[in-house]
Amino acid sequence: MNKSLPESLYTADQVRQLDHVAIHQHGIPGFELMTRAASTVLSTIVHYWPEAGTLLVLCGAGNNGGDGYMVAKLAKEQGLRVSVLAVKNPAELNGDALTAWQACVDAGVVIRPYNSTQSLCADVVVDAMLGTGLCGEVRGDYQDAIKRLNHLDSPVCAVDIPSGLCADTGVPLGVAIKARVTVSFIGLKQGLMTGLGREYCGELVFNDLGVPEPVYQTVPADCRRIAPEQFRGWLSPRSRAAHKGDFGHVLLIGGNHGMPGAIMMAAESALHCGAGRVTVATRKRHLAALAVRCPEVMGVSVKCQSGLGSLAEGKSVMVIGPGLGRDDWGLQLLKDALAAECPVVLDADGLNLLSDHPQLLNGRKSPIIFTPHPGELARLSGLDIPTIQNNRFAALVDSHRQLTALTGEGKVQRQPEIVLLLKGAGTLLFDGQNTALCSEGNPGMAVAGMGDVLSGVIGALLAQGLTPFRAAQMAAWLHASAADEVVAGQGETGLRATELIPVIRQRLNFIIDKPGIGNWPCGKAYARQI
């Protein structure tokens, strides 16, 4: 049960296509898949709750309900005390779900119709009410059952997806089950991995039910989960004759009055991630503190009237935004940075200033990586935060299209490479064609300074020759997985952004020295596979 989750993430419709191909083109009976799914759920329950003696299964319609009936049948055969509440009248079942219900009846399982007065107590409750085909808000007995289950002390194991959760977005459709464990089948649903999906699915277990690889080749996934095995060959061990000029020069711009720490954290993370040279452009009053904190960093005082001037020349990449502020000083530096020909990483107040001055992107030809959280993306795109969070995937694509259009100034020209990284639980990345998701990370990261560290990591990886999309993906994974390692030993509350920096360095070197090895020296995994 220690295998990693698959990398491909699917929409609900794509999983239905996979299911159809497996049944109709590869000859796997639907009832056989249902039986395998039920066996996986029962194995998961035994693994997580080995002392459980009583099981309550709530079954709806369709294949999700059929899975539940088969779970009850198998549990009865294994000696558990099991009962079933039918939230959907079994008389309305058909196909494999009807066959499963009949098998459950034949096994002697007690099946009663659901009503709001029944006790829901059991050692473990199985949620097999609503699957991925749900359209619109949850209503009626389903809504009542979900609300009651969410107030139980008993753990809930969700079959395929927590009832009421949108498989594509991870957003509850009115109400949704808050599962302790979710067992997903055939194709991993993208909504389980981002936004509220991570809150509602709990521990995530996946099983492909023995579906052969050719099935997956017929349905390309829309999104790919970032995994360290993908980093093979992105960075190579250093030549014994290497010098600092081989690893790029990062210019970090920020640290306005009262905000020196942000740019220092970004600079320190860039140093720890292998940039050959690091320069900080900041307010004069911060140079002494910078020299004490990071003596390896070159510090330059910049004034509003002079801007970056010649400082922009010869830099491999610029990172602008940490502690930048939104005054004239910050605006002038943003103008200079966006006018430069090297790649730019735009974070924090750099994003906020751009939302007020979108014309600064006009004519931009060099790559740019945007790293907003939902609030910053709302200001950039004009979408409100609920709209973004209700469909993070769609908001990512729409916002990328807007930002790309701003660079064109209405003219036909070569568009710059733009990468948009949307922070939050299940960070998403999009480069105009490909979507990636970072499944690592934890709530301890909800603290000031995390974004500053991330921007420095991205800058360092860009300076060492990674493409913008690769740099953003590797940085997101390093950043989030380092946080998981730190909290595994010390807990989530009180995590500081600077605690991640040495761990990020360690993990980066592990990637370079042992590419493709995913046996990371960290604590609890976010998810498991059986």
Secondary structure, DSSP 8 states (H G I E B T S, - for coil): --B---SEEE-HHHHHHHHHHHHHTS---HHHHHHHHHHHHHHHHHHH-TT--EEEEEE-SHHHHHHHHHHHHHHHHTT-EEEEEESS-GGG--HHHHHHHHHHHHTT-EEEE--TTS----SEEEEES--TT--S---HHHHHHHHHHTT-SS-EEEESS-TTB-TTT--BSS-----SEEEEESSEEGGGGSTTHHHHH-EEEEE-TT--HHHHHTS--SEEE--GGGGTTTS----TT--GGGG-EEEEE---TT-HHHHHHHHHHHHHTT-SEEEEEE-GGGHHHHHHH-TTSEEEE--TTT-SGGGGTT-SEEEE-TT--SSHHHHHHHHHHHHSSS-EEE-THHHHHHHH-GGGGTT--S-EEE---HHHHHHHHS--HHHHHH-HHHHHHHHHHHHHHHHHTTS------EEEEE-SSSEEEE-SS-EEEE----GGG-STTHHHHHHHHHHHHHHTT--HHHHHHHHHHHHHHHHHHHHHHH-STT--GGGHHHHHHHHHHHHHHSTT----S-SS-SEEE-
